[in-house]
Amino acid sequence: MNQKMLQDLNHEQADAVTSINGPVLLIAGPGSGKTRVITHRIAHLVKSQKVNPYRITAMTFTTKLLEN
């Protein structure tokens, strides 16, 4: 993976991005970088692991909508 892409991630985020053994579940608070981790992980899978992007599914969910 491009080291420049990992520079803006903390250790836990970088671990989630570079993990290739199965799915990753991210549970974190607002503003913690979840979206950045998801997009960087997809880029890592496509560029470094040669995964076909059409075989990747990414989902997000927020309870914020339910609070209104």
Phi and psi in degrees as a GROMACS rama.xvg file:
@    title "Ramachandran Plot"
@    xaxis  label "Phi"
@    yaxis  label "Psi"
@TYPE xy
-61.9618  118.447  ASN-2
-61.4898  -28.6288  GLN-3
-62.8168  -35.6421  LYS-4
-67.4945  -30.6774  MET-5
-82.2699  -16.3305  LEU-6
-61.6231  -32.5584  GLN-7
-90.93  13.3979  ASP-8
-113.605  147.465  LEU-9
-80.2155  178.071  ASN-10
-59.4917  -45.5541  HIS-11
-65.01  -40.6061  GLU-12
-64.4429  -44.1426  GLN-13
-61.9482  -38.3382  ALA-14
-61.8171  -42.6551  ASP-15
-65.908  -38.7662  ALA-16
-66.3678  -43.5056  VAL-17
-91.3405  -4.10331  THR-18
-69.0657  129.548  SER-19
-119.402  3.6594  ILE-20
-95.2138  80.6653  ASN-21
87.6286  -172.588  GLY-22
-72.6308  161.146  PRO-23
-123.33  132.451  VAL-24
-106.152  122.145  LEU-25
-107.12  121.842  LEU-26
-126.218  114.873  ILE-27
-159.298  164.668  ALA-28
-78.2874  174.903  GLY-29
-62.0846  139.905  PRO-30
75.5292  14.072  GLY-31
-91.6911  -3.1996  SER-32
98.0775  20.9993  GLY-33
-61.7396  -46.4539  LYS-34
-62.6341  -40.6851  THR-35
-61.1616  -42.4287  ARG-36
-63.4304  -44.385  VAL-37
-61.407  -48.1256  ILE-38
-67.5047  -38.4378  THR-39
-67.2346  -37.6106  HIS-40
-64.9287  -43.2096  ARG-41
-61.3017  -44.8293  ILE-42
-59.8238  -42.0528  ALA-43
-62.938  -44.8877  HIS-44
-62.2674  -41.3144  LEU-45
-74.1401  -47.9726  VAL-46
-78.9962  -47.2301  LYS-47
-90.2802  -35.6236  SER-48
-100.307  -3.06777  GLN-49
59.2555  34.1401  LYS-50
-78.2908  135.668  VAL-51
-65.7499  123.521  ASN-52
-59.745  -23.3283  PRO-53
-74.2729  -7.13552  TYR-54
-101.796  8.91198  ARG-55
-107.276  132.387  ILE-56
-121.867  128.828  THR-57
-123.514  132.615  ALA-58
-129.988  145.47  MET-59
-129.31  156.807  THR-60
-148.94  140.603  PHE-61
-131.416  143.715  THR-62
-90.0779  -6.10515  THR-63
-56.4773  -40.8688  LYS-64
-61.2836  -35.2338  LEU-65
-73.4799  -19.3185  LEU-66
-77.8749  -13.3422  GLU-67
